[in-house]
């Protein structure tokens, strides 16, 4: 694994916008193609194997939480318990997730967290970096079958949709909006009817959730966290309605940082896990404190050799976990994190994306850098 500097494509801004990436620049560029990460085929196989094993382990951990009804440890409100259990038993379709891994080409990949409910950077990983590869290294390989696997997954999901239709919604935000627009396109390529609207336009007619045109919503893909949904004004209706939600409610267990200490309890010493505890650093001398329901690197404390690095934010009211500090290696002064994607429930790893930062804490401003492998 190495980081290689290169020249950006002429007119790269237009090229990434054509692929749907409209938030490529801000105070600093989010999309960075002045460098790329190169992996060996053996390293890609290692990442793929680790991701597949972690996906299986995560389901075991979810079962443990449900069996022991230890939802409170994860800061999950009581009104969500039945939703989780009912969706776990009914097995409605689940769709995708992103494992964030610390990896340096030397140590085994280590799980930092699992974004299994509302993972972002999908468009960048599935499409934008693929078009970069075709333009710059057309004869090289990239660990990336995400786009094809998304379309195949919609075909698998289609029999579960009552009317062969899926509606997409998110907050009225550029990144979230373009992400669900991309996902809607993959659903349409799979032959499904679809529409798109902001999530705050969902209504309740007394019996059903309805869209902005008052049409009943049979199936909805929502890029909106379950931990927010179960605290909304309409939360009591979630158990009454027949709407199929993708992702299903049980996925909130996997996106919660509380899954990490459960994994460590079940699989202590596993090479792809970091020791993690609820609300205590124990005997760990170097650790990272993470809020159970934190997002985008907010409210993180990194403690190492008596030095603390902290990020601000509004999370942490539900509690924290303490995770062993991962072995970190800088590449040209940057710390990379591998986002390893899974599509479907038992179909394995589909590809990776890389984000990097000058800080060891990845935040919403950390840059996306494309990759290839030889």
Secondary structure, DSSP 8 states (H G I E B T S, - for coil): -EEEE----TTHHHHHHHTT---S-SSS-SEEEEEEEEE-HHHHHHHHHHHHHHHHHHHHHHHHHHHHT-GGGGT--GGGHHHHHHHHHHT----EEEEEEE--SSS--EEEEEE-SS---HHIIIIIHHHHHHHH-TTSB-SB-HHHHHHHHHHHHGGGSTTSEEEEEE-S-HHHHHHHHHHHHHHHHTT-EEEEEEGGG-EE-SSSEE-TTS-B-SEEEEES-HHHHTTSTTGGGTTT---EEES-TTHHHHHSTHHHHHHHHHSTT-TT---EEES--TT-SSEEEEETT--TTTT-EEEETTEEEE---S--TT-EEEEE-----EETTEEEEEEEEEESSSS-EEEEEEEEESSSS--TT-EEEEEEE-
